[in-house]
Amino acid sequence: MTIGVALAPVRRYGPRMSHPAATTHNKAIGYIFWFFGFTGAHRFYYGKPLSGMIWLLTAGLLGIGWIIDVFLIPGMDDEANRRYTVGRYDYSLAWILQTFLGPLGVHRMYLGKIGTGILWLLTGGLCGIGWLYDFCTLNSQIDERNYNSRLRRF
């Protein structure tokens, strides 16, 4: 008599093999950023920098896109959770720091970028240009840090 063990098929969840239950973004935070949606904050948070800039420059497509986005946030949240790597650095915390303290460089210090964090602090986020740059790239910065920290563990 043999005892068989059924192995579950190995599945690939997105480009970084994230577990489907693991979340990187939070719907509640997404809706808080949506409240400031005419600035595009929620779109930047969910990794959509191009439309985030359009929302920023057009006040959320004159408010129409902002209203429609209330229904699109759950889908954007699911997409972001599949797309980005769970790890040491929390996306929501980094985005809260970026949104409200960005010119002070606190989000950069949180990510371990102490040098540029101090530079942001002394220059107001390089006169706001670096702060806008971080709005467009923060998700990829966190993703890279999380991915590299996972590689170092193995």
C-alpha positions as CSV (number, residue, x, y, z in Angstrom):
1,M,0.0,0.0,0.0
2,T,1.4,3.4,-1.0
3,I,0.4,6.7,0.3
4,G,0.2,9.3,-2.4
5,V,0.8,13.0,-1.8
6,A,-1.1,15.4,-4.1
7,L,1.0,18.4,-4.9
8,A,-0.7,21.6,-5.8
9,P,0.3,23.0,-9.1
10,V,2.8,25.8,-8.9
11,R,1.2,29.1,-10.1
12,R,2.9,32.3,-11.1
13,Y,1.2,35.3,-9.7
14,G,2.4,38.3,-11.7
15,P,6.0,39.3,-12.6
16,R,7.3,38.9,-9.1
17,M,5.5,35.7,-8.1
18,S,3.5,37.4,-5.4
19,H,1.1,35.3,-3.4
20,P,-2.5,36.2,-4.2
21,A,-3.5,36.9,-0.6
22,A,-0.5,39.2,-0.1
23,T,-1.4,42.8,-0.6
24,T,0.8,45.8,-1.3
25,H,-1.9,48.4,-1.5
26,N,-4.9,49.2,0.6
27,K,-8.4,50.2,-0.7
28,A,-9.0,52.4,2.3
29,I,-5.8,54.3,1.6
30,G,-6.8,54.5,-2.1
31,Y,-10.1,56.1,-1.2
32,I,-8.4,58.6,1.2
33,F,-6.1,59.5,-1.7
34,W,-9.2,59.6,-4.0
35,F,-10.7,62.3,-1.7
36,F,-7.8,64.4,-3.0
37,G,-8.4,62.9,-6.4
38,F,-8.3,66.1,-8.3
39,T,-4.6,66.0,-7.6
40,G,-4.2,62.5,-9.0
41,A,-2.9,61.1,-5.7
42,H,-4.9,57.9,-5.9
43,R,-3.7,57.2,-9.5
44,F,-0.1,57.8,-8.5
45,Y,-0.6,55.4,-5.5
46,Y,-1.9,52.7,-7.8
47,G,1.0,53.0,-10.2
48,K,-0.6,55.0,-12.9
49,P,1.8,58.0,-13.2
50,L,0.7,59.2,-16.7
51,S,-3.0,59.5,-15.7
52,G,-2.0,60.8,-12.3
53,M,-0.2,63.7,-14.1
54,I,-3.3,64.3,-16.3
55,W,-5.5,64.4,-13.2
56,L,-3.1,66.8,-11.5
57,L,-3.0,69.1,-14.5
58,T,-6.7,69.0,-15.3
59,A,-8.2,68.8,-11.7
60,G,-9.3,65.2,-12.3
61,L,-10.5,65.8,-15.8
62,L,-12.6,68.7,-14.5
63,G,-14.1,66.5,-11.8
64,I,-15.7,64.0,-14.1
65,G,-12.8,61.5,-14.0
66,W,-12.6,61.9,-10.3
67,I,-16.2,60.9,-9.9
68,I,-15.8,57.9,-12.2
69,D,-12.7,56.8,-10.3
70,V,-14.7,56.0,-7.1
71,F,-16.0,52.9,-9.0
72,L,-12.6,52.1,-10.5
73,I,-10.5,52.0,-7.3
74,P,-11.3,48.3,-6.5
75,G,-9.9,47.2,-9.9
76,M,-6.9,49.5,-9.6
77,D,-6.3,48.0,-6.1
78,D,-6.4,44.4,-7.4
79,E,-4.1,45.2,-10.3
80,A,-1.6,46.9,-8.0
81,N,-1.6,44.0,-5.6
82,R,-0.8,41.6,-8.4
83,R,1.8,43.9,-10.0
84,Y,4.0,44.8,-7.0
85,T,6.2,42.8,-4.6
86,V,5.3,42.4,-1.0
87,G,8.2,42.9,1.3
88,R,10.0,44.8,4.0
89,Y,8.7,48.3,2.8
90,D,5.0,49.1,3.1
91,Y,3.6,50.8,0.0
92,S,0.8,52.6,1.9
93,L,3.2,54.0,4.5
94,A,5.7,55.2,1.9
95,W,2.9,56.8,-0.1
96,I,1.4,58.6,3.0
97,L,4.9,59.9,3.8
98,Q,5.5,60.9,0.1
99,T,2.1,62.7,-0.2
100,F,2.2,64.7,3.0
101,L,5.9,65.0,3.8
102,G,7.4,64.5,0.4
103,P,9.4,67.7,0.1
104,L,11.0,66.9,3.5
105,G,12.4,63.5,2.1
106,V,10.9,61.4,4.9
107,H,9.7,58.8,2.4
108,R,13.2,58.5,1.0
109,M,14.7,58.0,4.5
110,Y,12.0,55.3,5.2
111,L,13.3,53.5,2.1
112,G,16.9,53.6,3.4
113,K,17.9,56.4,1.0
114,I,19.3,58.6,3.7
115,G,21.5,60.7,1.5
116,T,18.8,61.8,-0.9
117,G,16.4,62.1,2.0
118,I,18.6,64.7,3.6
119,L,19.1,66.4,0.2
120,W,15.3,66.5,-0.2
121,L,15.0,67.9,3.4
122,L,17.6,70.7,2.7
123,T,16.2,71.6,-0.8
124,G,12.5,71.1,-0.4
125,G,12.5,68.0,-2.6
126,L,14.9,69.7,-5.0
127,C,12.5,72.6,-5.3
128,G,9.5,70.3,-5.9
129,I,10.9,68.7,-9.0
130,G,12.3,65.6,-7.2
131,W,9.0,65.4,-5.2
132,L,7.1,65.2,-8.5
133,Y,9.6,62.6,-9.8
134,D,8.9,60.5,-6.8
135,F,5.2,60.6,-7.4
136,C,5.9,59.0,-10.8
137,T,8.4,56.4,-9.6
138,L,7.7,55.6,-5.9
139,N,6.0,52.3,-6.6
140,S,8.9,51.1,-8.7
141,Q,11.4,52.3,-6.0
142,I,9.5,50.3,-3.3
143,D,9.1,47.3,-5.6
144,E,12.8,47.2,-6.4
145,R,13.7,47.5,-2.7
146,N,11.3,44.7,-1.7
147,Y,12.4,42.5,-4.5
148,N,16.1,42.9,-3.6
149,S,15.5,42.4,0.1
150,R,13.7,39.1,-0.8
151,L,16.6,38.0,-2.9
152,R,19.1,38.7,-0.1
153,R,17.2,36.4,2.2
154,F,17.8,33.4,0.0
